[in-house]
Structures are given as C-alpha cells and as structure tokens.
C-alpha cells in the first residue's frame, strides 16, 4: 500500500471514532466513556462536533 494512502487512512481514524461517539451518545451512552474506550479525547470529540462540515 502506498505510504500516502496509509497516511490518509490514519488521518481519518479519529473522525470515524467521533462519528461512533456521536451515534452512541444520541442513544444515551456517555460520550466520556465511549471516548475512553475508543482511545480518543473527549475534548477532541466536542471540538469535532462544533466544527462546520467540510464541503
């Protein structure tokens, strides 16, 4: 796999985890706990959530 492709996939990993947190938090799960389980920061999740979507 070309290095640039691996780098892109690694950059996308937190975003995918934040999407999981978002879906599970909407179902009543604790965002703090899910973030810890997925090894991302809770503050990173809230920063991601506050950003405007890219075009």
Kinemage of the C-alpha trace (Angstrom):
@kinemage 1
@onewidth
@group {chain A} dominant
@subgroup {mainchain}
@vectorlist {calphas} color= white
{ca unk a 1} P 0.000 0.000 0.000
{ca unk a 2} L 1.479 3.388 -0.904
{ca unk a 3} L 2.575 5.487 2.026
{ca unk a 4} L 0.253 8.376 1.138
{ca unk a 5} L -2.751 6.047 1.197
{ca unk a 6} L -1.846 4.741 4.654
{ca unk a 7} L -1.411 8.300 5.898
{ca unk a 8} L -4.863 9.299 4.661
{ca unk a 9} L -6.456 6.328 6.388
{ca unk a 10} L -4.682 7.158 9.652
{ca unk a 11} L -5.838 10.774 9.477
{ca unk a 12} L -9.434 9.617 9.066
{ca unk a 13} L -9.397 7.292 12.098
{ca unk a 14} L -10.328 9.859 14.788
{ca unk a 15} L -13.156 11.211 12.634
{ca unk a 16} L -14.647 7.733 12.347
{ca unk a 17} L -14.365 7.273 16.090
{ca unk a 18} L -16.039 10.630 16.716
{ca unk a 19} L -18.906 9.555 14.446
{ca unk a 20} L -19.343 6.406 16.557
{ca unk a 21} L -19.337 8.500 19.746
{ca unk a 22} L -21.912 10.832 18.217
{ca unk a 23} L -24.265 7.986 17.305
{ca unk a 24} L -23.914 6.247 20.656
{ca unk a 25} L -24.262 9.457 22.681
{ca unk a 26} L -27.525 10.131 20.831
{ca unk a 27} L -28.723 6.787 22.188
{ca unk a 28} L -27.920 7.841 25.758
{ca unk a 29} L -24.409 6.454 26.242
{ca unk a 30} L -21.755 8.555 27.973
{ca unk a 31} L -19.554 10.392 25.464
{ca unk a 32} L -16.752 10.410 28.058
{ca unk a 33} L -16.838 6.648 28.467
{ca unk a 34} L -17.072 5.912 24.742
{ca unk a 35} L -14.177 8.286 24.005
{ca unk a 36} L -12.054 6.491 26.607
{ca unk a 37} L -12.948 3.093 25.143
{ca unk a 38} L -12.085 4.275 21.620
{ca unk a 39} L -8.842 5.933 22.790
{ca unk a 40} L -9.691 9.477 21.695
{ca unk a 41} L -10.057 12.567 23.840
{ca unk a 42} L -13.484 13.720 24.899
{ca unk a 43} L -12.451 17.308 24.168
{ca unk a 44} L -11.431 16.254 20.645
{ca unk a 45} L -14.882 14.804 20.128
{ca unk a 46} L -16.589 18.021 21.260
{ca unk a 47} L -14.252 20.114 19.077
{ca unk a 48} L -15.084 17.866 16.092
{ca unk a 49} L -18.792 18.208 16.825
{ca unk a 50} L -18.574 22.023 16.964
{ca unk a 51} L -16.812 22.324 13.575
{ca unk a 52} L -18.783 23.198 10.477
{ca unk a 53} L -18.906 20.332 7.955
{ca unk a 54} L -16.459 20.473 5.054
{ca unk a 55} L -17.902 20.793 1.558
